[in-house]
Amino acid sequence: MNHYESNLDKNRANYVPLTPLSFLERAKEVYPNYEAIVYEDRKYTWKEIYKRAVKFASALEKIGISKGDTVSFLAFNTPEIFEAHYSVPMTGAILNTINIRLDANTISYILKHSDAKVLVVDRQLHVEVKKALSKIDKKIIIIDIHDKFADQSKLEKIGDLEYESFLDTGDENYIWRMPEDEWEAISLSYTSGTTGNPKGVVYHHRGSYLMATGSAVAWNMPNRLNFLTIVPMFHCNGWCYPWTVPMLNGRTICLRNIDVKKIFELIEKYNVTHFGGAPIVLNMITGASESDKKKLNHKVHVLTAGAPPPSIIFKKMKALGFEVMHVYGLTETYGHVTQCAWNDAWSEFDEDKQNEIKARQGVRYPNLEGATIMDPETMKEVPKDGKTIGEIMLRGNVVMKGYFKDKAATDQAMAGGWFHSGDLAVIHPDGYVKIQDRSKDIIISGGENISSIEIENTLSKHPSVSIAAVVAKPDEKWGEVPCAFIEMVKDKPASEKDLIDFCKETLAGFKVPKQVIFCELPKTSTGKIQKFELRKKF
């Protein structure tokens, strides 16, 4: 008999399913009167945030929301979306945060595909949301966020309910629901649809808990840090920091819109110590006018991800007083799961060499069990020579449950017991990974993924377009932007402006091609467009 396997069973005393919901409960109990959230003239303590989350959860249950339901949010970085990371799963429901930059067609697709029963939405987004709702033939309960710091000229009522008054219908003594199993879903995030319609990525309570703790360890995050929300909380649940910061009794400073001058002001006013942002944000910070900048009186720690950053950005940020760490991840991995962890020996190198190393995607986080580069056909690791290209493969508890309602895509993504990232990279002798290209024709602009196929399909609907191919064009501000190559229909002329305006009718602004080039497209003998030849032009 193996005595370690007998009479030592799980019970309620020694086994509790992991969930980040416990972080807020602990913060309320241990630090009830500490400032937790700051947004303009609104400030809440942990006791107040907990109370608001519980009341909102109660209000949701009163209108019929329960375990397994989907509650969608279309919101800027304001307290409401932070609270949603607790209030929605407190009912057993799943939080679906939607990209506020999406067009009506994509929003309507997500609401239908996710089976959303409630949509909480900022009134500033009324134009696209109302168009999206007109395309849906089922009833969705709409709750408006009325923010006095929104652009008042763009506000319009959407639903019959309003967030604060709805919250007040809830019971502050509501007994909320802990997950019975840590494998239960906690959130649903949609990819940017890099091969057509976006896919729904499902996170579980266990992964969210481990992502929060792993991030704190990997970034050496201290207690009582001041965290500025630049990364949208709709994107990978804000890289899971709405769950990390309460664990550390940190303070979250909400930033509704990216405004460089305001970033510097908030850093100074609230002694901001940490924030994350795509390289485009770092470019905006380093390129700010002298009148917008403020001299930092303390070091500010920054994570950057979303697109491979140019090495020069590290030098520019350091000169301003920011310490930047490069990380890598995907929506399917709860956000960043590799880091360019610094080796002290590299401090002896010259600055250019150091910055070149910092641009690597690095090594796995402590909460990830495996990260390597493999030949996706043989599933064998490539040599650690910094030259041989393979696909980044990931494995661990911070890999998604799978794609919502898409078993085939889930099985394909997890084939061979590894998550296939779709990103092509090399691995250096020291084990550090560096992305070389992307196996999907994905364009990453300002940290947002853009489907070339979606743009090509739109362009192809124009009567003057015979064939369209879209690739990424390097851009100083956004990192990459879409560029369209067009073969025209004979005797049906159209200008670059005509095609750009045509795309603007149905595509979100960031997806619209920034340049259109008319030419004969390079093709293989079977007629497949050789996009690598188009990329060479840049």
Summary of the structure (lengths in Angstrom):
residues: 538
radius of gyration: 23.6
end to end distance: 68.3
largest distance: 85.0
contacts: 1815
relative contact order: 0.09
helix: 32%
strand: 27%
